[in-house]
Amino acid sequence: MKKYIWTLIGITTTLISSSILYDKLRNISFYEVVSRLKELTMDHWILAIFSALVSYAALAGYDRIALRHLQKNISWIFITICSFTTYALSHNIGFSIFSGAAVRYRAYSIKGLNGAEIAVLVGFCSFTFALGTLFLSSIVLLIRPDLIKLVHNDFPESLSIIISSMILTAIGCYIFGSWMQIHPPKIGKKIKIAYPSLKIVLQQLIIGPLEILGAVGIIYALLPEANNPGFIPVLAVFLAAFSLTLLSNAPAGGIGVLETLFMTGTAKMNQADVLAALAIFRLLYLLIPLILSVVVIVLFEIIYWNPERKRNKQ
């Protein structure tokens, strides 16, 4: 039963979100969405595409940092292609830890990494994302403590300061532990955790937020000026929506889950405009990368199993 629990959670979350999303979509005309898409200028598209490239470049940085922690020297080109393929598939399939691990194992095992090292790499990349999310969330709550009311209208703004302070304190302890190279407690008899170097930790605190800022930049670049709450509130909504989408392990790129959460958080905006922005986000961040990743995998396998390559290797 345990091995099916996350599948059940993902499917259940998708069904519930789809039901809520259906209620929201009933009041939105398809022609309104198409009309908004037609209004998008070349500047909108350039900014959105640039943001998508920034996000995927930062994702390649996740793998690069993890490999530096493991003291593995692999070319940037290989890392970029592997990372792009991994995230393009895992974002669309769902169950990102497992689907991402399978792709990474296939690629990095060829480069000499063993199963344990690849497991550390996968965990390190997930931790970098979590660190970036928490760091950005704490900054958002410090700058705009009133945004806590998006969660519940009765929450006091002081709660934002408390939460933000706790997160920043935890991150500060992580930085201090890395700087002093404190030996953290062992987990069991075989698992040993070591702090990464201070240089790597600082890179995590740059790359993690940069990836998220790139992703939210796709949506923000496409939103209209009318009733636009500004970048920080949109970032806050995206942090909550995207994180919950990934945690839910909802299949098909969390379809329905992301839209429901994001549209709920931007209820004061024209919902047709928001839906149009989310549709382009899925195109640039999910669908096009998915198609390209399939092409990469097919080419990789063709090259790998090429008889002439095997003869040259012998």
C-alpha positions as CSV (number, residue, x, y, z in Angstrom):
1,M,0.0,0.0,0.0
2,K,2.9,2.4,0.9
3,K,4.2,2.4,-2.7
4,Y,0.9,3.5,-4.0
5,I,0.2,6.3,-1.5
6,W,1.8,9.1,-3.4
7,T,0.1,8.0,-6.6
8,L,-3.3,8.1,-4.7
9,I,-2.4,11.6,-3.3
10,G,-1.5,12.9,-6.7
11,I,-4.6,11.6,-8.4
12,T,-6.9,12.7,-5.5
13,T,-5.4,16.2,-5.5
14,T,-5.8,16.5,-9.3
15,L,-9.5,15.4,-9.1
16,I,-10.3,17.8,-6.3
17,S,-8.5,20.7,-8.0
18,S,-10.1,19.9,-11.4
19,S,-13.5,20.1,-9.8
20,I,-12.8,23.5,-8.2
21,L,-11.2,24.7,-11.5
22,Y,-14.3,23.6,-13.4
23,D,-16.4,25.9,-11.2
24,K,-14.0,28.8,-11.9
25,L,-13.9,28.1,-15.7
26,R,-17.7,28.2,-16.0
27,N,-17.6,31.9,-15.7
28,I,-14.8,32.4,-18.2
29,S,-15.5,32.6,-21.9
30,F,-13.1,30.7,-24.2
31,Y,-13.2,33.8,-26.5
32,E,-12.0,36.0,-23.7
33,V,-8.9,33.8,-23.3
34,V,-8.3,33.8,-27.0
35,S,-8.8,37.6,-27.1
36,R,-6.1,38.0,-24.5
37,L,-3.7,35.8,-26.3
38,K,-4.2,37.9,-29.4
39,E,-3.4,41.0,-27.4
40,L,0.1,39.7,-26.5
41,T,2.9,41.7,-28.2
42,M,6.3,40.6,-29.2
43,D,7.7,42.2,-26.1
44,H,5.4,39.9,-24.0
45,W,6.7,36.8,-25.8
46,I,10.4,37.8,-25.6
47,L,10.2,38.5,-21.9
48,A,8.4,35.2,-21.3
49,I,10.8,33.1,-23.4
50,F,13.8,34.8,-21.7
51,S,12.4,34.0,-18.3
52,A,11.9,30.4,-19.3
53,L,15.5,30.2,-20.5
54,V,16.7,31.7,-17.2
55,S,14.7,29.2,-15.2
56,Y,16.1,26.2,-17.1
57,A,19.6,27.5,-17.0
58,A,19.3,27.8,-13.2
59,L,18.0,24.2,-13.1
60,A,21.2,23.1,-14.8
61,G,23.0,24.9,-12.0
62,Y,21.2,22.6,-9.5
63,D,23.0,19.6,-11.0
64,R,26.3,21.5,-11.4
65,I,26.3,22.5,-7.7
66,A,25.4,18.9,-6.6
67,L,28.2,17.5,-8.7
68,R,30.7,19.9,-7.3
69,H,29.6,18.8,-3.8
70,L,30.3,15.2,-4.9
71,Q,33.6,16.4,-6.4
72,K,32.7,15.1,-9.9
73,N,34.0,16.9,-13.0
74,I,31.5,16.6,-15.8
75,S,31.2,19.0,-18.8
76,W,28.7,21.8,-18.6
77,I,27.1,20.7,-21.9
78,F,26.4,17.2,-20.6
79,I,25.0,18.6,-17.3
80,T,22.8,21.1,-19.1
81,I,21.3,18.5,-21.5
82,C,20.8,16.0,-18.6
83,S,19.3,18.5,-16.3
84,F,17.0,19.9,-19.0
85,T,15.7,16.5,-19.9
86,T,15.3,15.5,-16.3
87,Y,13.2,18.5,-15.3
88,A,11.2,18.6,-18.5
89,L,10.1,15.0,-17.9
90,S,9.6,15.2,-14.1
91,H,7.6,18.5,-14.3
92,N,5.2,16.9,-16.8
93,I,5.0,13.3,-15.5
94,G,4.8,14.2,-11.8
95,F,6.4,12.2,-9.0
96,S,9.5,14.3,-9.7
97,I,11.9,12.6,-7.2
98,F,11.3,9.2,-8.8
99,S,11.0,10.2,-12.5
100,G,13.9,12.6,-12.2
101,A,16.1,9.9,-10.5
102,A,15.5,7.5,-13.3
103,V,16.7,9.9,-16.0
104,R,19.7,11.0,-13.9
105,Y,20.7,7.4,-13.2
106,R,20.6,6.5,-16.9
107,A,22.8,9.5,-17.8
108,Y,25.2,9.9,-14.9
109,S,25.9,6.2,-14.5
110,I,27.6,6.4,-17.9
111,K,29.8,9.1,-16.4
112,G,30.9,6.8,-13.6
113,L,28.6,7.8,-10.8
114,N,27.3,4.9,-8.7
115,G,23.8,4.6,-7.3
116,A,24.6,6.1,-3.9
117,E,26.2,9.2,-5.5
118,I,23.2,9.7,-7.8
119,A,20.9,9.4,-4.8
120,V,22.9,12.2,-3.1
121,L,22.7,14.3,-6.3
122,V,18.9,13.9,-6.5
123,G,18.5,14.8,-2.8
124,F,20.9,17.7,-3.1
125,C,19.0,19.2,-6.1
126,S,15.6,18.8,-4.2
127,F,17.2,20.5,-1.2
128,T,18.5,23.4,-3.3
129,F,14.9,24.0,-4.6
130,A,13.5,23.8,-1.1
131,L,16.2,26.2,0.2
132,G,15.5,28.7,-2.6
133,T,11.7,28.5,-2.0
134,L,12.1,29.1,1.7
135,F,14.6,31.9,1.2
136,L,12.4,33.7,-1.3
137,S,9.3,33.1,0.8
138,S,11.0,34.7,3.9
139,I,12.0,37.7,1.8
140,V,8.5,38.1,0.4
141,L,6.9,37.9,3.9
142,L,9.4,40.5,5.2
143,I,8.7,42.9,2.3
144,R,5.0,42.4,2.3
145,P,3.8,41.0,5.6
146,D,0.2,41.7,4.6
147,L,0.3,38.9,2.1
148,I,-0.2,36.4,4.9
149,K,-3.8,37.3,4.6
150,L,-4.0,35.5,1.3
151,V,-3.8,32.3,3.4
152,H,-6.3,33.4,6.0
153,N,-7.8,36.9,6.4
154,D,-7.6,36.7,10.2
155,F,-3.9,36.1,10.3
156,P,-2.0,39.1,11.8
157,E,0.8,40.6,9.8
158,S,3.1,40.0,12.8
159,L,2.8,36.3,11.9
160,S,4.6,37.0,8.6
161,I,7.6,38.5,10.5
162,I,7.7,35.5,12.9
163,I,7.6,32.9,10.1
164,S,10.2,34.9,8.1
165,S,12.5,35.3,11.0
166,M,12.3,31.5,11.8
167,I,13.1,30.6,8.2
168,L,16.0,33.1,8.0
169,T,17.4,31.8,11.3
170,A,17.3,28.2,10.0
171,I,19.1,29.3,6.8
172,G,21.6,31.2,8.9
173,C,22.3,28.1,10.9
174,Y,22.8,26.1,7.7
175,I,25.3,28.8,6.5
176,F,27.1,28.8,9.8
177,G,27.3,25.0,9.9
178,S,28.8,25.0,6.4
179,W,31.3,27.8,7.3
180,M,32.4,26.0,10.5
181,Q,32.1,22.5,8.9
182,I,30.2,21.2,11.9
183,H,29.6,17.5,11.8
184,P,25.8,16.9,11.7
185,P,24.3,13.9,13.4
186,K,24.3,10.6,11.5
187,I,21.1,9.1,10.2
188,G,21.3,5.4,11.0
189,K,24.5,3.5,10.7
190,K,25.2,3.9,7.0
191,I,24.0,7.3,6.1
192,K,26.4,10.1,6.7
193,I,25.5,13.7,5.9
194,A,28.2,16.3,5.4
195,Y,27.8,20.1,5.1
196,P,28.7,21.4,1.6
197,S,31.4,24.0,1.4
198,L,30.4,27.6,2.1
199,K,31.0,28.5,-1.6
200,I,28.5,25.8,-2.6
201,V,25.9,27.0,0.0
202,L,26.1,30.5,-1.3
203,Q,25.6,29.2,-4.9
204,Q,22.5,27.4,-3.7
205,L,21.1,30.6,-2.3
206,I,21.6,32.2,-5.7
207,I,20.6,29.4,-8.1
208,G,17.5,28.3,-6.1
209,P,15.8,31.7,-6.1
210,L,16.9,32.4,-9.6
211,E,15.1,29.3,-11.0
212,I,11.9,30.3,-9.2
213,L,12.1,34.0,-10.3
214,G,12.6,32.8,-13.9
215,A,9.5,30.5,-13.7
216,V,7.3,33.2,-12.2
217,G,8.7,35.7,-14.7
218,I,7.0,33.8,-17.5
219,I,3.6,34.3,-16.0
220,Y,4.2,37.9,-14.8
221,A,5.4,39.0,-18.3
222,L,2.1,37.9,-19.7
223,L,-0.3,39.4,-17.2
224,P,-2.0,42.7,-18.1
225,E,-1.5,46.0,-16.2
226,A,-5.2,46.2,-15.2
227,N,-5.7,45.1,-11.5
228,N,-2.1,43.8,-11.5
229,P,-1.1,43.5,-7.9
230,G,2.6,43.8,-8.7
231,F,5.5,41.3,-8.9
232,I,5.9,40.5,-5.2
233,P,2.2,39.4,-4.7
234,V,2.3,37.3,-7.9
235,L,5.6,35.8,-6.7
236,A,4.0,34.9,-3.4
237,V,1.0,33.2,-5.1
238,F,3.4,31.3,-7.4
239,L,5.6,30.1,-4.6
240,A,2.6,28.7,-2.8
241,A,0.9,27.3,-5.9
242,F,4.0,25.8,-7.6
243,S,5.3,24.3,-4.3
244,L,2.0,22.6,-3.5
245,T,1.7,21.4,-7.1
246,L,5.1,19.6,-6.8
247,L,4.4,18.3,-3.3
248,S,1.1,16.9,-4.5
249,N,2.9,14.8,-7.1
250,A,0.0,15.4,-9.4
251,P,0.5,13.9,-12.8
252,A,0.5,15.8,-16.1
253,G,2.5,18.7,-14.7
254,G,0.0,19.2,-11.9
255,I,-2.7,20.2,-14.4
256,G,-5.6,21.7,-12.6
257,V,-3.8,22.0,-9.3
258,L,-1.5,24.9,-10.4
259,E,-4.4,26.7,-12.2
260,T,-6.8,26.4,-9.3
261,L,-4.3,27.7,-6.7
262,F,-3.0,30.5,-8.9
263,M,-6.4,31.7,-10.0
264,T,-7.6,31.6,-6.4
265,G,-4.6,33.7,-5.3
266,T,-5.2,36.3,-8.1
267,A,-9.0,36.4,-7.8
268,K,-9.1,40.2,-8.2
269,M,-7.6,40.0,-11.7
270,N,-9.5,39.2,-14.9
271,Q,-9.5,35.4,-14.7
272,A,-9.4,35.0,-18.5
273,D,-6.2,37.0,-18.6
274,V,-4.7,34.9,-15.8
275,L,-5.7,31.7,-17.5
276,A,-4.1,32.9,-20.8
277,A,-0.9,33.6,-18.9
278,L,-1.0,30.1,-17.3
279,A,-1.6,28.5,-20.7
280,I,1.5,30.2,-22.2
281,F,3.4,29.2,-19.0
282,R,2.5,25.5,-19.6
283,L,3.6,25.9,-23.3
284,L,7.0,27.4,-22.6
285,Y,7.8,25.8,-19.3
286,L,6.3,22.3,-19.7
287,L,5.1,21.3,-23.2
288,I,7.9,22.6,-25.5
289,P,10.6,21.3,-23.0
290,L,8.8,17.9,-22.9
291,I,8.9,17.6,-26.7
292,L,12.5,18.6,-26.8
293,S,13.4,16.2,-24.0
294,V,11.9,13.2,-25.8
295,V,13.9,14.1,-28.9
296,V,17.1,14.3,-26.7
297,I,16.4,10.9,-25.1
298,V,15.8,9.2,-28.5
299,L,19.0,10.7,-29.9
300,F,20.9,9.7,-26.8
301,E,19.8,6.1,-27.1
302,I,20.5,5.9,-30.8
303,I,24.0,7.2,-30.2
304,Y,24.6,5.0,-27.2
305,W,23.5,1.8,-28.9
306,N,25.2,2.6,-32.2
307,P,27.3,-0.5,-33.1
308,E,30.1,1.6,-34.5
309,R,30.4,3.5,-31.2
310,K,30.7,0.2,-29.4
311,R,33.4,-1.1,-31.8
312,N,35.4,2.1,-31.3
313,K,35.1,1.8,-27.5
314,Q,36.4,-1.7,-27.7
